[in-house]
Amino acid sequence: MTVHFSSRVDISDPNPIAAAEARVRAAGVALGKLNDSNPTRHGLAPAQVPGVYTAEPRGPRTAREALARYLNDVGRFAVDEAAHDGRPSAPTVDPDSLYLLSSTSEAYSWLIKLLCDAGDAVLAPKPGYPLIESIARLECVDTIEYQLQFDGSWFIDTAAIEQLLYSEEGERIRALVLINPNNPTGSYVKPEERATLVDLCRERGVAIIADEVFYDYSLEPFDGNARLAGERGVLTFALDGFSKMLAAPHAKVGWIRVSGPENDVFEAQRRLDVIADDYLPMSDIIAAQLPSLLSVAPRQVVRVRDRVHGNLATLHAMLERDEHGLVDVLRAEGGWNVLLRVPSVIDENELVLRMIETHGLTGQPGYFFDMTSNGYLAISLLPEPDEFRRNVQAVLDTVAAMLA
């Protein structure tokens, strides 16, 4: 089946003037404009904002080229590893496949506009962060949940997704959201899951939206995991950004990388360019900072990775030493959050309320992420080591006190 695109993106033929302008530009002729209202072309912009505003919908070309160089450099480090375990190496990143925007949240909004009409649906994982459902609702689109299953590690029930896609309800599903690795479960998309889901989505004309903001932060991964960015088997939109890469959510830079079968990519980008143009490209002021920010990205990733690995080792050691043995941690393959499991006789709300009262600490219980049963608490691996130890000890002490 071919991919469905929403009817709300206007890609009708240009008017005769616009068509003539395009032909002349293609022939290399620069046109003057009677109606040129771009103040940067007329010497009116302030000195603090230099340059000429080019209004490139996908983001300034120089910034996309800098990002493509960075992604290609990072990809080269993975080539040997991929060859070692039999995975295909990542394809080269083309600057024209990239769209720069302010965040992955904005990327979700653009892609739902691209793929879905009102009343259509996207498939999203549970447990999961509630952001996707909220954004979809704002776009008048439904979210249909697919459950991640746990049997010592998390996995995607691909048979259940197949059943959904081939059901009557599946007729209105336009995208499958894969979080790689997921938050808060920390589970990567496994190679066999990926192969099955790519085939299913291609058969049903469903696009994949792959959120890979946590990808670089592996914790206890299985072999063979890989980014979905660059996937060629089905129309794929891979999301990433500075929020996690630089551990700087206030940097507000995200991007979409488009890949897949050539015809699907062409049609998707034709429409995505309209959306990007309507919302205006990323600020040139921000885009100009991309090369310098990308230069520190490898060091930042290592810095954050060292912190989360150290704190995860501390967590395991504290749980092993705990005399009560009431709390354990679910295996997390990647990310910087993990799920603690506490005795299910303890109400999650009561646990957090008791911690607020006795330790001045709050937290996110499992039901915030639509866990299917009681007895879970999310904990971040990012705090300074001493603070992290205090946080874990507070959980252990609170659980023990509640069961005393």
Sine and cosine of phi, psi and omega as CSV:
sin_phi,cos_phi,sin_psi,cos_psi,sin_omega,cos_omega
0.00,0.00,0.51,-0.86,0.06,-1.00
-0.99,0.11,0.42,-0.91,0.00,-1.00
-0.95,0.33,0.69,-0.72,0.07,-1.00
-1.00,0.07,0.72,-0.70,0.12,-0.99
-0.89,-0.45,0.51,-0.86,-0.09,-1.00
-0.92,0.39,0.41,-0.91,0.00,-1.00
-1.00,0.09,-0.07,1.00,-0.07,-1.00
-1.00,0.06,-0.05,1.00,0.08,-1.00
-0.99,-0.15,0.88,-0.48,-0.08,-1.00
-1.00,0.09,0.93,-0.38,0.07,-1.00
-0.86,-0.51,0.55,0.83,0.02,-1.00
-0.91,0.41,0.29,-0.96,-0.03,-1.00
-0.87,0.50,0.59,-0.81,0.01,-1.00
-0.93,0.36,0.37,-0.93,0.06,-1.00
-0.93,0.36,0.22,-0.98,-0.09,-1.00
-0.85,0.52,-0.57,0.82,-0.01,-1.00
-0.93,0.37,-0.73,0.68,0.01,-1.00
-0.88,0.47,-0.62,0.79,0.01,-1.00
-0.91,0.41,-0.65,0.76,0.01,-1.00
-0.92,0.40,-0.66,0.76,0.04,-1.00
-0.86,0.52,-0.69,0.73,-0.02,-1.00
-0.90,0.44,-0.65,0.76,0.00,-1.00
-0.90,0.43,-0.69,0.73,-0.03,-1.00
-0.91,0.41,-0.68,0.73,0.02,-1.00
-0.89,0.45,-0.64,0.77,0.01,-1.00
-0.89,0.45,-0.44,0.90,0.03,-1.00
-1.00,0.07,0.04,1.00,0.07,-1.00
1.00,0.04,0.24,0.97,0.00,-1.00
-1.00,-0.07,0.79,-0.62,0.05,-1.00
-1.00,0.03,0.83,-0.56,-0.02,-1.00
-1.00,-0.08,0.69,-0.72,0.23,-0.97
-0.97,0.23,0.35,-0.94,-0.05,-1.00
-0.77,-0.64,0.86,-0.51,0.07,-1.00
-0.90,0.44,-0.51,0.86,-0.10,-0.99
-0.96,-0.27,0.44,0.90,-0.03,-1.00
-0.93,0.37,0.97,-0.24,-0.02,-1.00
-0.95,-0.31,0.42,0.91,0.06,-1.00
-1.00,0.06,0.96,-0.27,-0.10,-1.00
-0.89,0.45,-0.39,0.92,-0.02,-1.00
-0.95,0.32,-0.27,0.96,0.05,-1.00
-1.00,0.02,-0.05,1.00,-0.10,-1.00
-0.81,-0.59,0.40,0.92,0.09,-1.00
0.93,0.37,0.43,0.90,-0.09,-1.00
-0.95,-0.32,-0.13,0.99,0.00,-1.00
-0.97,0.26,0.48,-0.88,0.01,-1.00
-0.94,0.34,0.38,-0.92,0.00,-1.00
-0.88,0.47,-0.46,0.89,-0.02,-1.00
-0.95,0.31,-0.25,0.97,0.01,-1.00
-0.82,-0.57,0.97,0.23,-0.08,-1.00
-0.97,0.26,0.15,-0.99,0.08,-1.00
1.00,-0.03,0.12,-0.99,0.00,-1.00
-0.94,-0.34,0.76,-0.65,0.00,-1.00
-0.96,0.30,0.87,-0.49,-0.08,-1.00
-0.98,-0.20,-0.24,0.97,0.08,-1.00
0.81,0.58,0.71,0.71,0.08,-1.00
-0.98,0.20,0.89,-0.45,-0.14,-0.99
-0.82,0.58,-0.60,0.80,-0.06,-1.00
-0.98,0.18,-0.06,1.00,-0.09,-1.00
0.95,-0.33,0.43,-0.90,-0.04,-1.00
-0.79,0.62,0.71,-0.70,-0.08,-1.00
-0.84,0.54,-0.68,0.74,-0.04,-1.00
-0.89,0.46,-0.59,0.81,0.02,-1.00
-0.94,0.35,-0.65,0.76,0.02,-1.00
-0.92,0.38,-0.57,0.82,0.06,-1.00
-0.91,0.41,-0.65,0.76,0.04,-1.00
-0.89,0.45,-0.67,0.75,0.03,-1.00
-0.91,0.41,-0.66,0.75,0.02,-1.00
-0.88,0.47,-0.67,0.75,0.04,-1.00
-0.87,0.50,-0.69,0.72,0.00,-1.00
-0.89,0.46,-0.74,0.67,-0.03,-1.00
-0.90,0.43,-0.59,0.81,0.06,-1.00
-0.93,0.38,-0.64,0.77,0.05,-1.00
-0.89,0.45,-0.70,0.71,0.03,-1.00
-0.89,0.45,-0.66,0.75,-0.01,-1.00
-0.88,0.47,-0.54,0.84,0.00,-1.00
-0.90,0.43,-0.53,0.85,0.02,-1.00
-0.92,0.39,-0.41,0.91,-0.03,-1.00
-1.00,0.02,-0.18,0.98,-0.08,-1.00
-0.89,0.46,-0.75,0.66,-0.02,-1.00
-0.89,0.45,-0.66,0.75,0.02,-1.00
-0.89,0.45,-0.68,0.73,0.01,-1.00
-0.90,0.45,-0.69,0.72,0.01,-1.00
-0.89,0.46,-0.56,0.83,-0.03,-1.00
-0.90,0.43,-0.63,0.77,-0.05,-1.00
-0.96,-0.27,0.25,0.97,0.14,-0.99
1.00,0.07,0.06,1.00,0.02,-1.00
-0.99,0.17,0.52,-0.85,0.11,-0.99
-0.93,0.36,0.58,-0.81,0.02,-1.00
-0.95,0.32,0.41,-0.91,-0.04,-1.00
-0.93,0.38,0.67,-0.74,0.04,-1.00
-0.94,0.35,0.39,-0.92,0.01,-1.00
-0.90,0.44,0.65,-0.76,-0.01,-1.00
-1.00,0.07,0.83,-0.55,0.04,-1.00
-1.00,-0.08,0.78,-0.63,0.05,-1.00
-0.80,0.60,-0.51,0.86,-0.02,-1.00
-0.96,0.28,-0.17,0.99,0.06,-1.00
-1.00,0.01,-0.04,1.00,-0.11,-0.99
-0.97,-0.26,0.61,-0.79,0.13,-0.99
-0.82,-0.58,0.81,-0.58,0.03,-1.00
-1.00,-0.10,0.69,-0.73,0.06,-1.00
-0.47,-0.88,-0.11,-0.99,-0.17,-0.98
-0.99,0.15,-0.40,0.92,-0.08,-1.00
-0.20,-0.98,0.25,-0.97,0.11,-0.99
-0.94,0.35,-0.44,0.90,0.08,-1.00
-0.88,0.48,-0.70,0.71,0.05,-1.00
-0.90,0.43,-0.59,0.81,0.03,-1.00
-0.88,0.48,-0.69,0.72,0.06,-1.00
-0.84,0.54,-0.70,0.72,-0.02,-1.00
-0.88,0.48,-0.72,0.69,0.02,-1.00
-0.87,0.49,-0.70,0.72,-0.10,-1.00
-0.95,0.33,-0.57,0.82,0.08,-1.00
-0.92,0.40,-0.63,0.77,0.10,-0.99
-0.87,0.49,-0.65,0.76,-0.03,-1.00
-0.91,0.42,-0.67,0.74,-0.20,-0.98
-0.99,-0.17,-0.43,0.90,-0.22,-0.98
-0.86,-0.52,0.69,-0.73,0.27,-0.96
-1.00,-0.02,0.25,-0.97,0.06,-1.00
-0.82,0.57,0.74,-0.68,-0.01,-1.00
1.00,-0.04,-0.22,0.98,0.12,-0.99
-0.96,0.30,-0.01,-1.00,-0.09,-1.00
-0.59,-0.81,0.41,-0.91,0.16,-0.99
-0.84,-0.54,0.52,-0.85,0.07,-1.00
-1.00,-0.02,0.77,-0.64,-0.02,-1.00
-0.69,-0.72,0.54,-0.84,-0.12,-0.99
-0.98,0.18,0.56,-0.83,0.18,-0.98
-0.74,-0.67,0.71,-0.70,-0.04,1.00
-0.86,0.51,0.49,-0.87,0.02,-1.00
-0.11,-0.99,0.22,-0.98,0.02,-1.00
-0.96,0.28,0.68,-0.73,-0.14,-0.99
-0.96,0.26,0.11,0.99,-0.06,-1.00
-0.86,0.51,-0.70,0.71,-0.11,-0.99
-0.89,0.46,-0.71,0.70,0.00,-1.00
-0.87,0.49,-0.65,0.76,-0.01,-1.00
-0.91,0.42,-0.72,0.70,0.00,-1.00
-0.91,0.42,-0.68,0.73,0.02,-1.00
-0.86,0.51,-0.66,0.75,0.02,-1.00
-0.87,0.49,-0.65,0.76,0.04,-1.00
-0.89,0.46,-0.44,0.90,0.02,-1.00
-1.00,-0.06,0.16,0.99,-0.01,-1.00
0.88,0.47,0.57,0.82,-0.01,-1.00
-0.86,-0.51,0.60,-0.80,-0.01,-1.00
-1.00,0.04,0.46,-0.89,0.14,-0.99
-0.93,-0.36,0.82,-0.58,0.08,-1.00
-0.96,-0.29,0.79,-0.61,-0.08,-1.00
-0.99,0.12,0.61,-0.79,0.29,-0.96
-0.85,-0.53,0.69,-0.73,-0.13,-0.99
-1.00,0.05,0.73,-0.68,0.27,-0.96
-0.99,0.16,0.66,-0.75,-0.04,-1.00
-0.95,-0.31,0.48,-0.88,-0.03,-1.00
-0.82,-0.58,0.81,-0.59,0.09,-1.00
-0.67,-0.74,0.69,0.72,-0.14,-0.99
0.96,-0.29,-0.43,0.90,0.21,-0.98
-0.50,-0.86,0.30,-0.95,-0.06,-1.00
-1.00,0.07,0.57,-0.82,0.07,-1.00
-0.54,-0.84,0.35,-0.94,0.04,-1.00
-1.00,-0.05,0.78,-0.63,0.06,-1.00
-0.99,0.15,1.00,0.04,-0.08,-1.00
-0.92,0.40,-0.48,0.88,0.03,-1.00
-0.91,0.41,-0.62,0.79,0.03,-1.00
-0.92,0.39,-0.61,0.79,0.04,-1.00
-0.91,0.41,-0.66,0.75,0.05,-1.00
-0.86,0.51,-0.68,0.74,0.01,-1.00
-0.89,0.46,-0.66,0.75,0.03,-1.00
-0.90,0.44,-0.72,0.70,-0.07,-1.00
-0.91,0.41,-0.50,0.86,-0.02,-1.00
-0.99,-0.14,0.12,0.99,0.06,-1.00
-1.00,0.10,0.14,-0.99,0.07,-1.00
-0.86,0.51,-0.64,0.77,0.03,-1.00
-0.90,0.43,-0.47,0.88,-0.02,-1.00
-0.91,0.42,-0.29,0.96,0.00,-1.00
-0.90,0.44,-0.37,0.93,-0.02,-1.00
-0.96,-0.29,0.14,0.99,0.05,-1.00
-0.99,0.14,0.83,-0.55,-0.08,-1.00
-0.94,-0.35,-0.32,0.95,-0.04,-1.00
-0.47,-0.88,0.54,-0.84,0.13,-0.99
-0.94,-0.35,0.86,-0.52,0.03,-1.00
-1.00,-0.04,0.82,-0.57,0.08,-1.00
-0.88,-0.48,0.82,-0.57,0.06,-1.00
-0.98,-0.21,0.87,-0.49,-0.21,-0.98
-0.75,-0.66,1.00,-0.01,0.05,1.00
-1.00,0.07,0.37,-0.93,-0.06,-1.00
-0.96,0.29,0.43,-0.90,0.12,-0.99
-0.85,-0.52,0.86,-0.51,0.33,0.94
-0.97,-0.25,0.08,1.00,-0.12,-0.99
-0.96,0.28,-0.39,0.92,0.00,-1.00
0.95,0.30,0.35,0.94,-0.09,-1.00
-0.99,-0.13,0.76,-0.65,0.10,-1.00
-0.99,0.17,0.35,-0.94,0.15,-0.99
-0.98,0.21,0.87,-0.49,-0.07,-1.00
-0.97,0.24,0.43,-0.90,-0.04,-1.00
-0.81,0.59,-0.68,0.73,-0.02,-1.00
-0.94,0.34,-0.57,0.82,0.08,-1.00
-0.90,0.43,-0.71,0.71,-0.01,-1.00
-0.85,0.52,-0.75,0.66,-0.04,-1.00
-0.86,0.51,-0.69,0.72,-0.01,-1.00
-0.91,0.41,-0.70,0.71,-0.07,-1.00
-0.94,0.34,-0.60,0.80,0.05,-1.00
-0.88,0.48,-0.70,0.71,0.01,-1.00
-0.89,0.46,-0.70,0.71,0.00,-1.00
-0.88,0.48,-0.72,0.69,-0.05,-1.00
-0.92,0.40,-0.61,0.79,0.05,-1.00
-0.90,0.43,-0.67,0.74,0.01,-1.00
-0.89,0.45,-0.58,0.82,-0.11,-0.99
-0.99,-0.16,0.03,1.00,0.00,-1.00
0.92,0.39,0.57,0.83,-0.03,-1.00
-0.95,-0.30,0.72,-0.69,0.03,-1.00
-1.00,0.09,0.38,-0.92,0.10,-1.00
-0.96,-0.29,0.76,-0.65,0.18,-0.98
-0.95,-0.32,0.92,-0.39,-0.09,-1.00
-0.94,-0.33,0.94,-0.35,0.02,-1.00
-1.00,-0.02,0.93,-0.37,-0.12,-0.99
-0.86,-0.51,0.52,0.85,-0.09,-1.00
-0.91,0.41,-0.44,0.90,-0.01,-1.00
-0.99,-0.12,0.10,1.00,-0.21,-0.98
-0.84,0.55,-0.64,0.77,-0.11,-0.99
-0.94,0.35,-0.22,0.98,-0.14,-0.99
-0.97,-0.24,0.94,0.33,0.03,-1.00
-0.96,0.29,0.62,-0.79,0.01,-1.00
-0.91,-0.42,-0.94,0.34,0.01,-1.00
-0.74,-0.67,0.89,0.45,-0.15,-0.99
-0.97,0.23,0.34,-0.94,0.22,-0.97
-1.00,0.02,0.25,-0.97,0.00,-1.00
-0.95,0.31,0.51,-0.86,0.20,-0.98
1.00,-0.04,-0.01,1.00,0.01,-1.00
-0.94,0.35,0.53,-0.85,-0.02,-1.00
-0.47,-0.88,0.36,-0.93,0.10,-1.00
-0.91,0.41,0.53,-0.85,0.17,-0.99
-1.00,0.08,-0.24,0.97,0.06,-1.00
-0.82,0.58,0.79,-0.62,-0.03,-1.00
1.00,-0.01,-0.01,1.00,0.02,-1.00
-0.83,0.56,0.75,-0.66,-0.08,-1.00
-0.96,-0.26,-0.20,0.98,-0.11,-0.99
-0.97,0.24,-0.35,0.94,-0.02,-1.00
-0.43,-0.90,0.42,-0.91,0.02,-1.00
-0.85,0.53,0.86,-0.50,-0.13,-0.99
-0.75,-0.67,0.71,-0.70,0.08,-1.00
-0.89,-0.46,0.95,-0.32,-0.02,-1.00
-0.99,-0.11,0.75,-0.66,-0.05,-1.00
-0.94,-0.34,0.64,-0.77,0.09,-1.00
-0.37,-0.93,0.07,-1.00,-0.01,-1.00
0.06,-1.00,0.01,-1.00,-0.06,-1.00
-0.96,0.26,-0.35,0.94,-0.08,-1.00
-0.77,0.63,-0.74,0.67,0.00,-1.00
-0.99,-0.12,-0.62,0.78,-0.04,-1.00
-0.85,0.52,-0.69,0.73,-0.01,-1.00
-0.99,-0.16,0.00,1.00,-0.15,-0.99
0.79,0.61,0.72,0.69,-0.10,-1.00
-0.61,-0.79,0.97,0.26,-0.02,-1.00
-0.87,0.49,-0.37,0.93,0.01,-1.00
-0.99,0.17,-0.09,1.00,0.05,-1.00
-0.95,0.33,-0.46,0.89,0.09,-1.00
0.77,0.64,0.87,0.49,0.15,-0.99
-0.72,-0.69,0.82,-0.58,0.09,-1.00
-0.71,-0.70,0.17,-0.99,0.06,-1.00
-0.47,-0.88,0.39,-0.92,0.12,-0.99
-0.91,-0.42,0.72,-0.69,0.15,-0.99
-0.91,-0.41,0.83,-0.56,-0.06,-1.00
-0.98,-0.18,0.72,-0.69,0.06,-1.00
-0.49,-0.87,0.16,-0.99,0.02,-1.00
0.71,-0.71,-0.23,-0.97,0.05,-1.00
-0.85,0.53,0.61,-0.79,-0.15,-0.99
-0.82,0.57,-0.72,0.69,-0.04,-1.00
-0.91,0.42,-0.66,0.75,0.02,-1.00
-0.91,0.42,-0.66,0.75,0.01,-1.00
-0.90,0.44,-0.68,0.73,0.01,-1.00
-0.86,0.51,-0.76,0.65,-0.03,-1.00
-0.91,0.41,-0.63,0.78,0.01,-1.00
-0.90,0.44,-0.72,0.70,-0.06,-1.00
-0.95,0.32,-0.52,0.86,0.07,-1.00
-0.86,0.52,-0.64,0.77,-0.01,-1.00
-0.99,0.12,-0.62,0.78,0.00,-1.00
-0.90,0.43,-0.52,0.85,0.07,-1.00
-0.89,0.46,-0.58,0.81,0.04,-1.00
-0.91,0.42,-0.71,0.71,0.02,-1.00
-0.89,0.46,-0.73,0.68,-0.02,-1.00
-0.88,0.48,-0.64,0.77,0.00,-1.00
-0.92,0.39,-0.64,0.77,0.01,-1.00
-0.90,0.43,-0.58,0.81,-0.03,-1.00
-1.00,-0.01,-0.06,1.00,0.02,-1.00
0.95,0.32,0.59,-0.81,-0.07,-1.00
-0.95,0.31,0.22,-0.97,0.07,-1.00
-0.82,0.58,0.57,-0.82,0.04,-1.00
-0.82,0.57,0.74,-0.68,0.06,-1.00
-0.87,0.49,-0.53,0.85,-0.01,-1.00
-0.89,0.46,-0.69,0.73,0.03,-1.00
-0.95,0.33,-0.71,0.70,-0.05,-1.00
-0.86,0.51,-0.55,0.84,-0.01,-1.00
-0.90,0.43,-0.36,0.93,-0.01,-1.00
-1.00,0.08,-0.16,0.99,-0.10,-1.00
-0.85,0.52,-0.74,0.67,-0.03,-1.00
-0.84,0.54,-0.68,0.73,-0.01,-1.00
-0.94,0.35,-0.59,0.80,0.04,-1.00
-0.93,0.36,-0.64,0.77,0.04,-1.00
-0.90,0.44,-0.49,0.87,-0.02,-1.00
-0.91,0.41,-0.45,0.89,0.01,-1.00
-1.00,-0.10,-0.10,0.99,-0.07,-1.00
-0.85,0.53,-0.72,0.69,-0.01,-1.00
-0.86,0.52,-0.66,0.76,0.01,-1.00
-0.92,0.40,-0.63,0.78,0.00,-1.00
-0.91,0.41,-0.67,0.75,0.02,-1.00
-0.87,0.49,-0.71,0.71,0.02,-1.00
-0.89,0.46,-0.68,0.74,-0.01,-1.00
-0.87,0.49,-0.73,0.68,0.00,-1.00
-0.93,0.37,-0.66,0.75,-0.01,-1.00
-0.87,0.49,-0.67,0.75,0.03,-1.00
-0.88,0.48,-0.66,0.75,-0.01,-1.00
-0.90,0.44,-0.75,0.66,-0.08,-1.00
-0.94,0.34,-0.56,0.83,0.06,-1.00
-0.91,0.42,-0.68,0.73,0.01,-1.00
-0.89,0.46,-0.69,0.72,-0.01,-1.00
-0.94,0.34,-0.56,0.83,0.06,-1.00
-0.91,0.42,-0.63,0.77,0.06,-1.00
-0.90,0.44,-0.65,0.76,0.06,-1.00
-0.88,0.47,-0.68,0.73,0.00,-1.00
-0.87,0.50,-0.75,0.66,0.01,-1.00
-0.86,0.51,-0.67,0.74,-0.02,-1.00
-0.91,0.42,-0.67,0.74,-0.01,-1.00
-0.92,0.39,-0.62,0.79,0.02,-1.00
-0.93,0.37,-0.61,0.79,0.02,-1.00
-0.92,0.40,-0.57,0.82,-0.03,-1.00
-0.99,0.14,-0.30,0.95,-0.09,-1.00
-0.89,0.46,0.85,-0.53,-0.10,-1.00
-0.92,0.39,-0.41,0.91,-0.04,-1.00
-1.00,0.10,-0.51,0.86,0.02,-1.00
0.88,0.48,0.57,0.82,-0.09,-1.00
-1.00,-0.07,-0.26,0.96,-0.09,-1.00
-0.84,-0.53,0.68,-0.74,0.16,-0.99
-0.70,-0.71,0.08,-1.00,-0.05,-1.00
-0.84,-0.54,0.72,-0.69,0.06,-1.00
-0.96,0.27,0.60,-0.80,-0.01,-1.00
-0.85,0.52,0.80,-0.60,0.06,-1.00
-0.90,-0.44,0.84,-0.54,-0.05,-1.00
-0.99,0.10,-0.42,0.91,-0.03,-1.00
-0.26,-0.96,0.19,-0.98,-0.01,-1.00
0.97,-0.25,-0.25,-0.97,0.06,-1.00
-0.71,-0.70,0.37,0.93,0.16,-0.99
-0.78,-0.63,0.50,-0.86,0.09,-1.00
-0.73,-0.69,0.29,-0.96,0.02,-1.00
-0.96,-0.28,0.85,-0.53,0.15,-0.99
-1.00,0.05,0.61,-0.80,0.06,-1.00
-0.93,-0.37,0.81,-0.58,0.00,-1.00
-0.90,-0.44,0.28,-0.96,0.01,-1.00
-0.82,0.58,0.74,-0.67,-0.10,-0.99
-0.94,0.35,-0.18,0.98,0.07,-1.00
-0.96,0.29,-0.24,0.97,0.05,-1.00
-1.00,0.01,0.83,-0.56,0.06,-1.00
-0.94,0.34,0.74,-0.67,-0.06,-1.00
-0.87,0.49,-0.66,0.75,0.04,-1.00
-0.88,0.47,-0.70,0.71,-0.02,-1.00
-0.89,0.45,-0.60,0.80,0.02,-1.00
-0.88,0.47,-0.76,0.65,-0.03,-1.00
-0.92,0.39,-0.64,0.77,0.02,-1.00
-0.89,0.46,-0.64,0.77,0.03,-1.00
-0.91,0.42,-0.62,0.78,0.02,-1.00
-0.92,0.40,-0.62,0.79,0.06,-1.00
-0.87,0.49,-0.69,0.73,-0.08,-1.00
-0.95,0.32,-0.67,0.74,-0.15,-0.99
-0.99,-0.15,-0.39,0.92,-0.07,-1.00
-0.82,-0.57,-0.07,1.00,-0.04,-1.00
0.91,0.42,0.51,0.86,-0.02,-1.00
-0.84,-0.54,0.66,-0.75,0.13,-0.99
-0.89,-0.45,0.11,-0.99,-0.04,-1.00
-0.23,-0.97,0.01,-1.00,-0.02,-1.00
-0.93,-0.38,0.93,-0.36,0.04,-1.00
-0.96,0.28,0.20,-0.98,-0.09,-1.00
-0.87,0.49,-0.54,0.84,-0.06,-1.00
-0.93,0.37,-0.29,0.96,0.12,-0.99
-0.86,0.50,-0.47,0.88,-0.05,-1.00
-0.95,-0.30,0.22,0.98,0.00,-1.00
0.90,0.43,0.61,0.80,0.20,-0.98
-0.87,0.50,0.58,-0.82,-0.13,-0.99
-0.99,0.12,-0.11,0.99,0.04,-1.00
-0.60,-0.80,0.27,-0.96,-0.02,-1.00
-0.98,0.19,0.43,-0.90,0.16,-0.99
0.92,-0.40,0.50,0.87,-0.02,-1.00
-0.74,-0.67,0.49,-0.87,0.01,-1.00
-0.57,-0.82,0.80,-0.60,0.04,-1.00
-0.99,0.15,0.63,-0.78,0.04,-1.00
-0.67,-0.74,0.69,-0.73,-0.01,-1.00
-0.99,0.12,0.60,-0.80,0.07,-1.00
-1.00,-0.10,0.15,0.99,-0.09,-1.00
-1.00,0.07,-0.44,0.90,-0.12,-0.99
-0.86,0.51,0.34,-0.94,0.15,-0.99
-0.80,0.59,0.55,-0.83,-0.12,-0.99
-0.80,0.60,-0.68,0.73,-0.01,-1.00
-0.90,0.43,-0.68,0.73,0.04,-1.00
-0.90,0.43,-0.64,0.77,0.01,-1.00
-0.89,0.47,-0.69,0.72,0.02,-1.00
-0.87,0.49,-0.66,0.75,0.03,-1.00
-0.89,0.45,-0.64,0.77,0.00,-1.00
-0.89,0.45,-0.72,0.70,-0.01,-1.00
-0.90,0.44,-0.69,0.72,-0.01,-1.00
-0.89,0.46,-0.58,0.81,0.03,-1.00
-0.90,0.45,-0.64,0.77,0.05,-1.00
-0.90,0.43,-0.73,0.68,-0.02,-1.00
-0.87,0.49,-0.69,0.72,-0.03,-1.00
-0.92,0.39,-0.63,0.77,-0.03,-1.00
-0.92,0.38,-0.70,0.71,0.03,-1.00
-0.88,0.48,-0.71,0.70,0.00,-1.00
-0.88,0.47,-0.67,0.74,0.00,-1.00
-0.90,0.43,-0.61,0.79,-0.03,-1.00
-0.95,0.32,-0.36,0.93,0.00,-1.00
-0.97,-0.25,0.03,1.00,-0.03,-1.00
-0.93,0.36,0.00,0.00,0.00,0.00
